[in-house]
Amino acid sequence: MREPMTQTQAPARGGQFLTSVAMAADVFVREDLSDEQRLFGQTAFEFMQKEVLPVVQRLYEHDWPLTRQLLKKASDLDLLRLEIPPHMAAWGWI
């Protein structure tokens, strides 16, 4: 099982990031993504390009059967996953 991502410091507020010193290790870049995270992003991108964007106007017009169909396809691709950290299992969420 992979290590969960954790935040190591408080996020910068407003424009504070412009005047704060950032260490290289504190900056998250695309290259830090795991193979699983990259694959998930690629799958989501392709789903949007092939399935959603061609019919986006129908979605804005509240085509609910189409919306349900796209949600089902997204679910089949595991794009609707919700990862709950193990320490929250005690709360009865999973």
N, C-alpha and C positions, 0 to 999 in steps of 0.2 A: 504494500500500500504506500502511496506517495505521501510525502510530508505536506501538511496543509500550509498554505501561504499565511503568514502572519505579518501584521503591521508592527514595525519596530519603533516608530516614533509618531508623534502627533502630526497630522497633516498641516501644511502651511495654510494660513487663513488669508483670504483676499489676495492681494499682490505681494504678500510676504515672501513668496518663493523668489521674487525678483531680487531681494536684498539679502537673502539667506545664503550661507555657504553650504554647498551640498558635496558630500563625499561621493566618489565614484561608486562605492558599494551601496549607497543609499538610493541610487537612481535605477529604476526598473526599465529595462529596454526589451524590445521584442526578442532578442537573442536569449533572454532569460526564460522564455517559455519552454515548457516540457514538450516532448513530441506529442503527447496526448492533447495538450492545450492547443498546439498548432493544428492538429487534425480537427479538433472541435471547431476552431475558427474557420478553417477551410471549408468544412461541411456547412457551417452556418452561412458563409459567404456564397457558396454555390447554391444553397437553397434559396436565398434571397434573390440571386440573379436569375435563376431558372424558374422558380415557382411563384415568388411574390411580386417582384417588380413588373412582370408582364401583365398582371391583373390588378395592379395597385388601385386603379380608378374604381374598379368594382368593389374593392374593399372600402374605399372612401364613401361609396354609395351604400354601404351597409348590406352587402350581399352575405347574409349570415350563413347560408349553406356552404358557400365558398370558404368563408372564414373557418367553419368547422372542418372542412376538408383539408385546408392548409394546416390547421392545428393538429389534425390526425397525422398528416405526413411529417410534420415537425416532431411529433411525439415518436413516430416510428424511427426517425433518425436520431432519437435521444437528445434533441435540441431543447426539450422542455425540462431537462433534469434539474433537480434541486439538490444540492449537496449540503447536508446538515452535519456539522462537526460532531464527532462521537460524544464529546462532553455534553452536548445538548440532548442526547438520547434519553437521559434521565428525566428530562422535562416532558417526556411522553409524546414528542413530535414524530418519532419514528418507531 
